[in-house]
Amino acid sequence: MVVVSSVALYFTYRDLVDYYKVDYTPIPRYMVDEKDITAINPKGETIVIKNQSAYYKAVECNRAESDEWYETLGASADLNGTVGKQWLALYTERNENDAPIVADSLKVVVGSADVPADYTTGIHMFGSDAAYNLNNSQLVWNNEAKSVYVYYTVDKTPGNESTGKENSAGMTGSVTTSGFIVLAGVGGLALGVIGTLCVKALLKKKKKA
């Protein structure tokens, strides 16, 4: 019984280690939306245009070079603090073609997906049509964690007119002329989460590569 119990405890411990072990992929330092760097020419062809203000840059943190994830993530910030299932990066942009975010308009809503009054736009993923739950169960271990959404408004005063894209929560990014833009970045890839044959095969393939 002692031997059987010891073996069972060992395998349980090993499964837990495998479950909580995460190998993060690198956080892209820059992101760009295709619509900001492409146009349609008279022939109906899609061409690439020069737009230096179209690039989103990952927000940085004070991660030390001695940190275990510095080699992979560098100074790019992870909103989950490198203790989640995946990383979640925040990206900012300066774009003279759109209105700036009003800093004191940032509003956090916890435990509800209802959009607050007078708000239409929230921090969201690239390509998404809605504000993103920063406590998404795909990112954090606590599946019971309350949802967290962040909303904001933009400055429409004269001189800050935009193209109107900021009026949709589905836009790919809110832009600014005088400040930074707030945008939810893409999550990283978590590997070694569950000790199934399928995941083990993926891990072996990744290590081989």
N, C-alpha and C positions, 0 to 999 in steps of 0.2 A: 504493500500500500504506500509505503514511504517512497519507494522508487517510482511507482506510477504517478504519485502526486508531484514528485520533483520534476519528472519529465513533462507532465501537463503544465506545470508552472513555467517551465523553461520555454515551451512552445507558445504559451500565452504571452510571456514577456517578449519573445522574439516577434510575435505578430503585432504587438503594441508598438515596438520599436519601428517595424516596417511601416505601420499605419501612420505614425506621426513623423516619419522621415520625409522631408521634402527637398527635392533638388530643383532650385529655381533656375529658370532660363534668364538670360540677360535682359534688362529693361532697355528698350530702344531709347536712345538719348533724344532722338528727334522723330516726330511724326508729321505727316503731311496729308491733307485731304485732297483727293484727286481733282475735285471741282475747283480748287484754288490755284492749280497749276496747269489746267488744261482749258482749251477753248475750241470752238468749231470754226473752221475756215470756210470760205465761200464754196468750196467743193464738198462741204459736208464732212470733212475729215477732222478727227480729233488731233489737235497738236498741243505740244507742251509750250507753255509760256513762262516767262521769267517773272517770278513774284517772290521777292526776298522776305516779304512779311507773312508768307503762307505757312511757315514752319513752326510747329509746336515744339517746345523744349520741355523735357522732363524736369519737374521741380526737384531741387537737390536737398539733401539733408546733411547732417554732420557725422555721417558714418565714418569711423576711423579706418585707416588702412589696415589696422590689425584685426578688424572684424572679419569673421569667417566668410561673410558674403561679399566683402569688398571687391574681390577679384571678379565676381560674377555681376554684381549690381552696381559697383562703383559708388558714386555719390548720389545716384538717383534715389529719391525717396520712395519708400514703400509704406502706404497708409496702414498696412497691417503689421508694420514693425518687424517683418521677417519672421513672424510666428504664426502665420496663417497658412491655409492650404495653397494659396497662390499670392503673388504680389499684386498690388493695386497701385498704379502710378498716377500722379496728377500732372497734367500738362498745361503750359501757359503759352500765350502767343501775343504778339503786338501786331495789330493789323490796322492800317490807316483807313481801310474801307468800311469799318464797322464801329459801332458805338461802344464805349467802355463800360465795364461792369461797375455798378455803384457799390463800393466796398462795404458801406454800412447797411446794404440791403440784404446781405447774406443771411439766410434764415434756415435753421436746422429743425427738421421735423422728425421726431422719434416715435416709432411704434404706429405710424399711420402712412398710408400711401396717398392720402388726400392732398391735393395741391392747395396751398394756402391762398386766401383771397388776395387779389392784386398781383399774383405771381403766375407766370406762364412758362418759365424756364428754370431748369434745375441742372445740376452737375450730372453728366450722362456719359455713356460709353461712346466711342467713335462709331458712327453709323447707326446709333440707336435712335428711337423716336420718343423716348421717355426718360425722366429723371431716374438715376440708378441708385439702387439700395446698396449703400457702402458696407452693409453687414450681410450681403448676399451669402447664403449657405454654401455656395461654391467657393467662397473665399475664406470663411472662418470656421473653426472647429465647433463652436457653440451653435447648434442648429436652432436653439431657442432664443438666440440674441434678437433683440428688438431691431426693427428696420431703422435705418438712418438715411434721410434724404436731405440734400442741401439745395436751396433755391436762391435765386438772385434776380435783380432787375438791371436794366442798362440805362445809361444816361442819354436821353433824347433831346437835350437842350440844343439850341442852335450851335453849330460848329461840331456837333457830335452825331450828326445824322448818319444813319446806317442804311444798308440795303434792305432792311426789314427782316433779315434772317434771324435776328435775335428774338423775334416774336414766337418762335416755335421751339418747343422743348426737344424737338427731334433734330435740330441743327447740329452740325458736327462740332461746332465750337463757337463760343461767344468771343468776340474780338474787342480790342481796345486800342485807343490812340494814346492815352495818357497813363495807362496802367496795365497790369497783367490780366490775362484771361484765365478763367477757371474752367477746367475740363477734366472729366474722369478719363483716365487712361485705361489701357487694356490690361487684363490680368495675365500673369505668367503661367507657365505650365508646371504643375505639381506632379512629381514622379515618385514612385516607391510608396504610394499611399496605402494600397491594399495588397496583401500578399497572395494574390490570385495568380494562376498560371499565365493569364493574359497579360497582367501588368508585369510579371516577372520577365516575360518574353520581351516586352517593350523595353524594360530596363536593360536586359542583356543586349538588345539591339542598339540602345543608346550608348552603352559602354563600349561596344564594339566599334561604333562609329567614331 
